[in-house]
Amino acid sequence: MRERLPVWRAVSGFAVLGSLVLVLLSLAPIYVENYELGQYIHTLAAEPSTAAAPDEILRPKILARARQLGLPVHPGDVQITHAGGKVRLLTKYKVQKDLVLSRLDLHFHPEASTR
């Protein structure tokens, strides 16, 4: 006959699982916003006019979209490289998320290039 699981072990197991779910739910919006910024950068790179556009046009577009999403992207976080008629758009930024017991530094690097 199997022994029953002690109540304290079941409660602590559910507490650990619940904590993980809460952490995931608190981080999900940041990852969704980063995904949306990445999709915007891919869309921007896919536009035919992007390859010839100067940095002074592209950088404010990326910064404006990041601002709309509430992401802490600064002008120095946006790298634009022109080479051989192609453009590479790279955005590197960090989000700090305070949890109950610690602070997380999340680093994101959405990028795209023209074809």
Secondary structure as UniProt FT lines:
FT   HELIX           7..46
FT   HELIX           48..52
FT   HELIX           55..69
FT   HELIX           75..77
FT   STRAND          78..83
FT   TURN            84..85
FT   STRAND          86..91
FT   STRAND          93..98
FT   STRAND          103..108
FT   STRAND          111..113
//
